[in-house]
Amino acid sequence: MTTTPSRFPDGFLLGAATASYQIEGGAREGGRGPSIWDTFSATPGKVVGGDNGDVACDHFHRWAEDIDMMVELGLEAYRFSIAWPRVQPGGTGEFNPEGIAFYRGIVDRLVEKGIKPLITLYHWDLPQELEDRGGWLSRETVDAFVPYAVRMVEEFGVDVEMWTTFNEPWVSSFVGYGAGAHAPGHADDVEALTAAHHLNLAHARAYRAMKAVNADIQVGLVNNCHTPRPWDPSNPKDIAAAAHIDALANTMWHQPFIEGSYPEVLAPNTAHLTDWSFVHDGDLAEMKGAVDWFGINYYASHVVRHNPNKAAAQSELATLADGHKAGANSPWAGDEEIEFMPPTGKRTAMGWNVDPSAFHAHLLKTHRETGKPLYVTENGSAWDDVVDEDGRVRDADRVDYLHGHLDAVLKAIAEGADVRGYMAWSLMDNFEWAQGYAKRFGIVRVDYDTLERRWKDSAYYYREVLRRRELVPAEEAERLADTPPRTF
């Protein structure tokens, strides 16, 4: 029997994560060009409440104070993304010195304060000019991404060791081009598969080009994992349904870089949609070996079944049971007879279930399938936070979630998974994409009227985890918090 340690290993990174469009604001300042999310957010009906990222958390103006807040929290690492349209407004051509200077200030201050920067090059905010020329359906965008990635390494590679090319390419392709629920808002299965392949190809080409500039950097790919368990583990059709979802959601984002191939089930399962001619000779050979580590974003678990009568039986709840906002189409190409079952157990404000056991299992599975170092690059939960009369945000549900999932990481490490870091999602409340500002994931509350930052109880709890570098009992959170809480 394996004994789960309570302390994190030496060298294990504990930090938090954010993303450019979700926190920066300054949408028309500093030479920034428009992104697909500016366009999508401005389209009526696409985002809850008609919200947009024009101001967001105003990190564009408040980044220095935000880093000071990270220092007080004791973060060892900070994962953030560079907005491509801020540093290269059109996606090709001239780079923007003001945009580069903005991120130079962030990197320099992080290094000065002893916080390790982890840079993500693409967290969904594609320059609109590239989308106008085809976006991720075009190999022109693949070609454009490489010099952008190279320039960022030339600018920051001396100070930044850890790099991610893409955050959650499954979402960019299958939710953005397949379901229509995210920017750019297309709803086409073949487009989703095409975009997915082009994102993988762009990663491979950028990886090799970035390493040619600086061989010492470590370049990874981050995906949002799904955990498709068969509804009936004894039913071969349910098992096959889970295998199809696993291939689309998980394996197609790491197998090409390990084995130089896509999962075998994908081509026959989608043959009625496409002949996969968007995969050119030599593409998969380029991908093989083009990764140093994998990032895992985990939020909830999933159960699927084979259902030939899915279309007639589909309810709104089942439509949302995969954890994603409903769009004009399913985000799962070839899923005509595959149904996501409504989640069981405790659910967050997003309707996602709380299941650390699935997280633990996924870490072990990804370790077995890749043999690469793993970093938890996002993990967190949204709840309907309330500011109490004394100013406290007593988010006990979030504390419990953090405790359970940090414990799952420690269990996976004890069982042999090479997990080297954990980034809580998110440092602060922010623009939650198509959900607008209606959902709060932060350990720090943001008042969107005043932009004041207020520590929730979960921030104090996580600070104690960072201080001790061990799993702190959740019940300690209540006594760890200040009254009134820290504000920035």
RAGIRA-V575425 format. One record per residue. N is the residue number from 1. RES is the residue in one small letter. PHI is phi as a letter, one per 30 degrees, with the letter a starting at -180 (999 if undefined). D_FIRST is the distance of its C-alpha to the first C-alpha in Angstrom with 1 decimal. Layout:
# RAGIRA-V575425
n->N res->RES phi->PHI d_first->D_FIRST
n->N res->RES phi->PHI d_first->D_FIRST
This chain:
# RAGIRA-V575425
n->1 res->m phi->999 d_first->0.0
n->2 res->t phi->d d_first->3.8
n->3 res->t phi->c d_first->6.5
n->4 res->t phi->d d_first->9.5
n->5 res->p phi->d d_first->12.6
n->6 res->s phi->c d_first->15.8
n->7 res->r phi->c d_first->18.2
n->8 res->f phi->d d_first->19.4
n->9 res->p phi->d d_first->19.7
n->10 res->d phi->e d_first->23.1
n->11 res->g phi->i d_first->25.5
n->12 res->f phi->d d_first->23.7
n->13 res->l phi->c d_first->26.7
n->14 res->l phi->c d_first->27.0
n->15 res->g phi->a d_first->30.2
n->16 res->a phi->b d_first->32.1
n->17 res->a phi->b d_first->34.1
n->18 res->t phi->b d_first->37.5
n->19 res->a phi->b d_first->39.9
n->20 res->s phi->e d_first->43.6
n->21 res->y phi->d d_first->45.3
n->22 res->q phi->d d_first->43.2
n->23 res->i phi->b d_first->44.1
n->24 res->e phi->d d_first->47.0
n->25 res->g phi->i d_first->50.2
n->26 res->g phi->h d_first->53.3
n->27 res->a phi->d d_first->53.7
n->28 res->r phi->b d_first->57.2
n->29 res->e phi->c d_first->57.2
n->30 res->g phi->i d_first->56.9
n->31 res->g phi->i d_first->57.9
n->32 res->r phi->d d_first->55.0
n->33 res->g phi->c d_first->55.8
n->34 res->p phi->d d_first->54.8
n->35 res->s phi->c d_first->51.5
n->36 res->i phi->d d_first->50.6
n->37 res->w phi->d d_first->49.0
n->38 res->d phi->d d_first->52.3
n->39 res->t phi->d d_first->54.0
n->40 res->f phi->d d_first->51.4
n->41 res->s phi->d d_first->51.3
n->42 res->a phi->d d_first->55.1
n->43 res->t phi->d d_first->55.3
n->44 res->p phi->e d_first->55.8
n->45 res->g phi->i d_first->53.1
n->46 res->k phi->d d_first->50.3
n->47 res->v phi->b d_first->48.6
n->48 res->v phi->e d_first->48.1
n->49 res->g phi->i d_first->50.9
n->50 res->g phi->i d_first->52.7
n->51 res->d phi->d d_first->50.6
n->52 res->n phi->a d_first->50.5
n->53 res->g phi->c d_first->49.2
n->54 res->d phi->e d_first->52.6
n->55 res->v phi->c d_first->51.6
n->56 res->a phi->h d_first->47.9
n->57 res->c phi->c d_first->46.6
n->58 res->d phi->h d_first->49.4
n->59 res->h phi->d d_first->47.0
n->60 res->f phi->e d_first->49.9
n->61 res->h phi->c d_first->51.8
n->62 res->r phi->c d_first->49.0
n->63 res->w phi->d d_first->46.6
n->64 res->a phi->d d_first->47.3
n->65 res->e phi->d d_first->46.6
n->66 res->d phi->d d_first->43.5
n->67 res->i phi->d d_first->42.2
n->68 res->d phi->e d_first->43.1
n->69 res->m phi->d d_first->41.0
n->70 res->m phi->d d_first->38.0
n->71 res->v phi->d d_first->38.7
n->72 res->e phi->d d_first->38.6
n->73 res->l phi->d d_first->35.3
n->74 res->g phi->i d_first->33.9
n->75 res->l phi->e d_first->33.0
n->76 res->e phi->c d_first->31.8
n->77 res->a phi->b d_first->32.7
n->78 res->y phi->b d_first->35.0
n->79 res->r phi->c d_first->35.0
n->80 res->f phi->b d_first->38.4
n->81 res->s phi->c d_first->40.6
n->82 res->i phi->c d_first->44.1
n->83 res->a phi->d d_first->46.6
n->84 res->w phi->e d_first->48.3
n->85 res->p phi->d d_first->51.5
n->86 res->r phi->d d_first->51.7
n->87 res->v phi->c d_first->51.7
n->88 res->q phi->b d_first->53.5
n->89 res->p phi->e d_first->55.2
n->90 res->g phi->c d_first->56.2
n->91 res->g phi->i d_first->53.2
n->92 res->t phi->b d_first->55.6
n->93 res->g phi->i d_first->58.3
n->94 res->e phi->d d_first->58.7
n->95 res->f phi->c d_first->55.9
n->96 res->n phi->c d_first->56.4
n->97 res->p phi->e d_first->56.6
n->98 res->e phi->d d_first->56.1
n->99 res->g phi->d d_first->52.8
n->100 res->i phi->d d_first->51.5
n->101 res->a phi->d d_first->52.7
n->102 res->f phi->e d_first->50.7
n->103 res->y phi->d d_first->47.4
n->104 res->r phi->d d_first->48.5
n->105 res->g phi->d d_first->48.8
n->106 res->i phi->d d_first->45.3
n->107 res->v phi->d d_first->43.8
n->108 res->d phi->d d_first->45.8
n->109 res->r phi->d d_first->45.0
n->110 res->l phi->d d_first->41.2
n->111 res->v phi->d d_first->41.4
n->112 res->e phi->e d_first->43.6
n->113 res->k phi->d d_first->41.2
n->114 res->g phi->i d_first->38.2
n->115 res->i phi->c d_first->36.5
n->116 res->k phi->d d_first->35.4
n->117 res->p phi->d d_first->37.1
n->118 res->l phi->c d_first->35.5
n->119 res->i phi->c d_first->38.3
n->120 res->t phi->c d_first->38.4
n->121 res->l phi->d d_first->41.6
n->122 res->y phi->b d_first->41.7
n->123 res->h phi->c d_first->40.5
n->124 res->w phi->i d_first->42.8
n->125 res->d phi->c d_first->46.2
n->126 res->l phi->d d_first->48.2
n->127 res->p phi->e d_first->51.7
n->128 res->q phi->d d_first->54.0
n->129 res->e phi->d d_first->56.4
n->130 res->l phi->d d_first->53.8
n->131 res->e phi->d d_first->53.0
n->132 res->d phi->d d_first->56.8
n->133 res->r phi->c d_first->56.8
n->134 res->g phi->k d_first->54.0
n->135 res->g phi->h d_first->50.8
n->136 res->w phi->d d_first->47.7
n->137 res->l phi->d d_first->49.6
n->138 res->s phi->c d_first->51.6
n->139 res->r phi->d d_first->50.8
n->140 res->e phi->d d_first->53.1
n->141 res->t phi->d d_first->50.3
n->142 res->v phi->e d_first->47.9
n->143 res->d phi->d d_first->50.7
n->144 res->a phi->d d_first->51.2
n->145 res->f phi->d d_first->47.6
n->146 res->v phi->d d_first->47.4
n->147 res->p phi->d d_first->50.2
n->148 res->y phi->d d_first->48.9
n->149 res->a phi->d d_first->45.5
n->150 res->v phi->d d_first->47.2
n->151 res->r phi->d d_first->49.5
n->152 res->m phi->d d_first->46.6
n->153 res->v phi->d d_first->44.9
n->154 res->e phi->d d_first->48.3
n->155 res->e phi->d d_first->48.7
n->156 res->f phi->b d_first->45.2
n->157 res->g phi->d d_first->43.3
n->158 res->v phi->d d_first->44.0
n->159 res->d phi->c d_first->42.2
n->160 res->v phi->b d_first->39.6
n->161 res->e phi->d d_first->36.9
n->162 res->m phi->c d_first->34.7
n->163 res->w phi->b d_first->36.5
n->164 res->t phi->b d_first->35.9
n->165 res->t phi->d d_first->38.6
n->166 res->f phi->b d_first->37.9
n->167 res->n phi->c d_first->36.1
n->168 res->e phi->h d_first->35.0
n->169 res->p phi->d d_first->37.5
n->170 res->w phi->e d_first->36.4
n->171 res->v phi->d d_first->38.1
n->172 res->s phi->e d_first->41.1
n->173 res->s phi->d d_first->41.7
n->174 res->f phi->d d_first->40.6
n->175 res->v phi->c d_first->41.3
n->176 res->g phi->d d_first->44.3
n->177 res->y phi->c d_first->46.0
n->178 res->g phi->c d_first->44.5
n->179 res->a phi->c d_first->44.3
n->180 res->g phi->i d_first->46.9
n->181 res->a phi->d d_first->44.9
n->182 res->h phi->b d_first->44.7
n->183 res->a phi->d d_first->47.3
n->184 res->p phi->d d_first->49.3
n->185 res->g phi->i d_first->49.2
n->186 res->h phi->d d_first->49.7
n->187 res->a phi->b d_first->48.5
n->188 res->d phi->a d_first->48.4
n->189 res->d phi->d d_first->45.6
n->190 res->v phi->d d_first->47.1
n->191 res->e phi->d d_first->47.6
n->192 res->a phi->d d_first->44.0
n->193 res->l phi->d d_first->42.9
n->194 res->t phi->d d_first->45.6
n->195 res->a phi->d d_first->44.5
n->196 res->a phi->e d_first->40.9
n->197 res->h phi->d d_first->41.9
n->198 res->h phi->d d_first->44.3
n->199 res->l phi->d d_first->41.6
n->200 res->n phi->d d_first->39.3
n->201 res->l phi->d d_first->42.4
n->202 res->a phi->d d_first->43.4
n->203 res->h phi->e d_first->40.0
n->204 res->a phi->d d_first->40.2
n->205 res->r phi->d d_first->43.8
n->206 res->a phi->d d_first->43.2
n->207 res->y phi->e d_first->40.1
n->208 res->r phi->d d_first->42.3
n->209 res->a phi->d d_first->45.2
n->210 res->m phi->d d_first->43.2
n->211 res->k phi->d d_first->41.6
n->212 res->a phi->d d_first->45.1
n->213 res->v phi->d d_first->46.2
n->214 res->n phi->b d_first->43.4
n->215 res->a phi->d d_first->40.8
n->216 res->d phi->d d_first->38.7
n->217 res->i phi->d d_first->37.7
n->218 res->q phi->c d_first->34.5
n->219 res->v phi->c d_first->35.3
n->220 res->g phi->b d_first->32.9
n->221 res->l phi->b d_first->33.1
n->222 res->v phi->c d_first->31.8
n->223 res->n phi->b d_first->31.2
n->224 res->n phi->d d_first->30.4
n->225 res->c phi->d d_first->27.6
n->226 res->h phi->c d_first->27.7
n->227 res->t phi->b d_first->25.0
n->228 res->p phi->d d_first->27.0
n->229 res->r phi->c d_first->25.1
n->230 res->p phi->d d_first->27.2
n->231 res->w phi->e d_first->28.7
n->232 res->d phi->c d_first->28.4
n->233 res->p phi->d d_first->25.5
n->234 res->s phi->c d_first->27.5
n->235 res->n phi->c d_first->30.8
n->236 res->p phi->e d_first->31.6
n->237 res->k phi->d d_first->33.9
n->238 res->d phi->d d_first->31.4
n->239 res->i phi->d d_first->29.0
n->240 res->a phi->d d_first->32.0
n->241 res->a phi->d d_first->32.9
n->242 res->a phi->d d_first->29.5
n->243 res->a phi->d d_first->29.8
n->244 res->h phi->d d_first->33.2
n->245 res->i phi->d d_first->32.1
n->246 res->d phi->d d_first->29.2
n->247 res->a phi->d d_first->31.7
n->248 res->l phi->d d_first->34.1
n->249 res->a phi->d d_first->31.8
n->250 res->n phi->b d_first->29.2
n->251 res->t phi->d d_first->29.7
n->252 res->m phi->d d_first->33.4
n->253 res->w phi->c d_first->32.7
n->254 res->h phi->b d_first->30.6
n->255 res->q phi->d d_first->31.2
n->256 res->p phi->e d_first->34.8
n->257 res->f phi->d d_first->33.8
n->258 res->i phi->c d_first->31.2
n->259 res->e phi->c d_first->33.0
n->260 res->g phi->i d_first->36.5
n->261 res->s phi->a d_first->36.5
n->262 res->y phi->c d_first->36.0
n->263 res->p phi->e d_first->33.7
n->264 res->e phi->d d_first->35.6
n->265 res->v phi->d d_first->35.7
n->266 res->l phi->d d_first->37.7
n->267 res->a phi->d d_first->41.1
n->268 res->p phi->d d_first->41.5
n->269 res->n phi->d d_first->40.2
n->270 res->t phi->c d_first->42.7
n->271 res->a phi->d d_first->45.6
n->272 res->h phi->d d_first->47.7
n->273 res->l phi->c d_first->47.6
n->274 res->t phi->a d_first->47.9
n->275 res->d phi->c d_first->48.2
n->276 res->w phi->i d_first->46.2
n->277 res->s phi->d d_first->49.3
n->278 res->f phi->d d_first->48.2
n->279 res->v phi->d d_first->45.9
n->280 res->h phi->c d_first->48.3
n->281 res->d phi->e d_first->48.2
n->282 res->g phi->j d_first->46.3
n->283 res->d phi->d d_first->44.3
n->284 res->l phi->d d_first->40.9
n->285 res->a phi->d d_first->41.6
n->286 res->e phi->d d_first->42.1
n->287 res->m phi->d d_first->38.8
n->288 res->k phi->e d_first->36.6
n->289 res->g phi->i d_first->35.1
n->290 res->a phi->c d_first->36.5
n->291 res->v phi->a d_first->33.5
n->292 res->d phi->c d_first->31.5
n->293 res->w phi->a d_first->28.9
n->294 res->f phi->b d_first->28.1
n->295 res->g phi->c d_first->28.2
n->296 res->i phi->b d_first->26.5
n->297 res->n phi->c d_first->28.2
n->298 res->y phi->b d_first->26.2
n->299 res->y phi->b d_first->27.6
n->300 res->a phi->a d_first->26.7
n->301 res->s phi->c d_first->25.5
n->302 res->h phi->b d_first->27.7
n->303 res->v phi->b d_first->28.2
n->304 res->v phi->b d_first->31.0
n->305 res->r phi->b d_first->33.0
n->306 res->h phi->d d_first->35.9
n->307 res->n phi->b d_first->39.0
n->308 res->p phi->d d_first->42.4
n->309 res->n phi->c d_first->44.2
n->310 res->k phi->e d_first->42.4
n->311 res->a phi->d d_first->45.7
n->312 res->a phi->d d_first->47.1
n->313 res->a phi->d d_first->44.0
n->314 res->q phi->d d_first->43.1
n->315 res->s phi->c d_first->43.2
n->316 res->e phi->d d_first->43.3
n->317 res->l phi->d d_first->39.8
n->318 res->a phi->d d_first->38.4
n->319 res->t phi->e d_first->40.3
n->320 res->l phi->c d_first->38.3
n->321 res->a phi->d d_first->35.0
n->322 res->d phi->d d_first->33.9
n->323 res->g phi->j d_first->34.1
n->324 res->h phi->c d_first->37.3
n->325 res->k phi->e d_first->40.8
n->326 res->a phi->d d_first->43.0
n->327 res->g phi->b d_first->45.5
n->328 res->a phi->d d_first->48.3
n->329 res->n phi->b d_first->46.1
n->330 res->s phi->d d_first->42.4
n->331 res->p phi->d d_first->40.4
n->332 res->w phi->c d_first->38.7
n->333 res->a phi->e d_first->41.1
n->334 res->g phi->i d_first->41.2
n->335 res->d phi->c d_first->39.5
n->336 res->e phi->e d_first->42.5
n->337 res->e phi->b d_first->40.4
n->338 res->i phi->c d_first->37.1
n->339 res->e phi->b d_first->36.5
n->340 res->f phi->d d_first->34.1
n->341 res->m phi->d d_first->33.2
n->342 res->p phi->e d_first->33.6
n->343 res->p phi->d d_first->30.4
n->344 res->t phi->c d_first->28.8
n->345 res->g phi->i d_first->27.5
n->346 res->k phi->d d_first->28.7
n->347 res->r phi->b d_first->31.0
n->348 res->t phi->d d_first->32.4
n->349 res->a phi->d d_first->36.1
n->350 res->m phi->d d_first->35.8
n->351 res->g phi->i d_first->34.7
n->352 res->w phi->d d_first->31.3
n->353 res->n phi->d d_first->28.2
n->354 res->v phi->c d_first->25.4
n->355 res->d phi->b d_first->22.1
n->356 res->p phi->d d_first->19.5
n->357 res->s phi->d d_first->17.1
n->358 res->a phi->d d_first->19.6
n->359 res->f phi->d d_first->19.9
n->360 res->h phi->e d_first->16.2
n->361 res->a phi->d d_first->16.6
n->362 res->h phi->d d_first->20.0
n->363 res->l phi->e d_first->18.8
n->364 res->l phi->d d_first->16.4
n->365 res->k phi->d d_first->19.3
n->366 res->t phi->d d_first->21.9
n->367 res->h phi->e d_first->20.0
n->368 res->r phi->d d_first->19.8
n->369 res->e phi->d d_first->23.4
n->370 res->t phi->c d_first->25.0
n->371 res->g phi->i d_first->23.2
n->372 res->k phi->c d_first->25.1
n->373 res->p phi->e d_first->24.3
n->374 res->l phi->c d_first->23.8
n->375 res->y phi->b d_first->25.3
n->376 res->v phi->d d_first->25.1
n->377 res->t phi->c d_first->28.8
n->378 res->e phi->a d_first->29.2
n->379 res->n phi->a d_first->27.2
n->380 res->g phi->a d_first->29.0
n->381 res->s phi->a d_first->30.7
n->382 res->a phi->c d_first->34.3
n->383 res->w phi->b d_first->35.4
n->384 res->d phi->d d_first->38.8
n->385 res->d phi->d d_first->39.1
n->386 res->v phi->b d_first->41.8
n->387 res->v phi->d d_first->43.6
n->388 res->d phi->d d_first->44.0
n->389 res->e phi->e d_first->47.3
n->390 res->d phi->d d_first->46.0
n->391 res->g phi->i d_first->45.0
n->392 res->r phi->d d_first->41.3
n->393 res->v phi->c d_first->39.1
n->394 res->r phi->d d_first->36.4
n->395 res->d phi->c d_first->34.0
n->396 res->a phi->d d_first->31.1
n->397 res->d phi->d d_first->30.0
n->398 res->r phi->d d_first->29.7
n->399 res->v phi->d d_first->27.8
n->400 res->d phi->d d_first->25.3
n->401 res->y phi->d d_first->25.1
n->402 res->l phi->e d_first->24.7
n->403 res->h phi->e d_first->21.9
n->404 res->g phi->d d_first->19.9
n->405 res->h phi->d d_first->20.4
n->406 res->l phi->d d_first->19.9
n->407 res->d phi->d d_first->16.5
n->408 res->a phi->d d_first->15.9
n->409 res->v phi->d d_first->17.1
n->410 res->l phi->d d_first->14.7
n->411 res->k phi->d d_first->11.7
n->412 res->a phi->d d_first->13.4
n->413 res->i phi->d d_first->14.1
n->414 res->a phi->d d_first->10.6
n->415 res->e phi->c d_first->10.0
n->416 res->g phi->j d_first->13.2
n->417 res->a phi->d d_first->16.1
n->418 res->d phi->d d_first->19.1
n->419 res->v phi->c d_first->20.2
n->420 res->r phi->c d_first->22.9
n->421 res->g phi->a d_first->24.5
n->422 res->y phi->b d_first->25.0
n->423 res->m phi->c d_first->28.5
n->424 res->a phi->d d_first->29.1
n->425 res->w phi->c d_first->31.7
n->426 res->s phi->b d_first->34.1
n->427 res->l phi->e d_first->35.7
n->428 res->m phi->b d_first->38.5
n->429 res->d phi->e d_first->39.9
n->430 res->n phi->a d_first->41.9
n->431 res->f phi->d d_first->43.6
n->432 res->e phi->c d_first->41.1
n->433 res->w phi->h d_first->42.9
n->434 res->a phi->d d_first->44.4
n->435 res->q phi->d d_first->43.3
n->436 res->g phi->h d_first->45.5
n->437 res->y phi->c d_first->45.0
n->438 res->a phi->d d_first->43.9
n->439 res->k phi->c d_first->40.1
n->440 res->r phi->c d_first->38.6
n->441 res->f phi->c d_first->35.4
n->442 res->g phi->d d_first->36.1
n->443 res->i phi->d d_first->34.5
n->444 res->v phi->c d_first->38.2
n->445 res->r phi->d d_first->40.8
n->446 res->v phi->c d_first->44.0
n->447 res->d phi->d d_first->47.2
n->448 res->y phi->d d_first->48.9
n->449 res->d phi->d d_first->52.3
n->450 res->t phi->c d_first->52.2
n->451 res->l phi->i d_first->49.3
n->452 res->e phi->d d_first->48.0
n->453 res->r phi->c d_first->44.3
n->454 res->r phi->b d_first->42.5
n->455 res->w phi->d d_first->39.0
n->456 res->k phi->d d_first->37.0
n->457 res->d phi->e d_first->34.4
n->458 res->s phi->d d_first->31.7
n->459 res->a phi->d d_first->33.5
n->460 res->y phi->d d_first->33.2
n->461 res->y phi->d d_first->29.6
n->462 res->y phi->d d_first->28.9
n->463 res->r phi->e d_first->31.1
n->464 res->e phi->d d_first->28.9
n->465 res->v phi->d d_first->25.8
n->466 res->l phi->d d_first->27.9
n->467 res->r phi->d d_first->29.2
n->468 res->r phi->d d_first->26.0
n->469 res->r phi->h d_first->24.0
n->470 res->e phi->a d_first->21.1
n->471 res->l phi->d d_first->20.1
n->472 res->v phi->c d_first->22.7
n->473 res->p phi->e d_first->22.5
n->474 res->a phi->d d_first->24.8
n->475 res->e phi->d d_first->26.8
n->476 res->e phi->d d_first->28.1
n->477 res->a phi->e d_first->30.1
n->478 res->e phi->e d_first->33.1
n->479 res->r phi->d d_first->33.9
n->480 res->l phi->d d_first->33.4
n->481 res->a phi->d d_first->36.2
n->482 res->d phi->d d_first->39.8
n->483 res->t phi->b d_first->42.7
n->484 res->p phi->d d_first->44.5
n->485 res->p phi->d d_first->42.1
n->486 res->r phi->d d_first->42.7
n->487 res->t phi->b d_first->45.0
n->488 res->f phi->b d_first->46.3
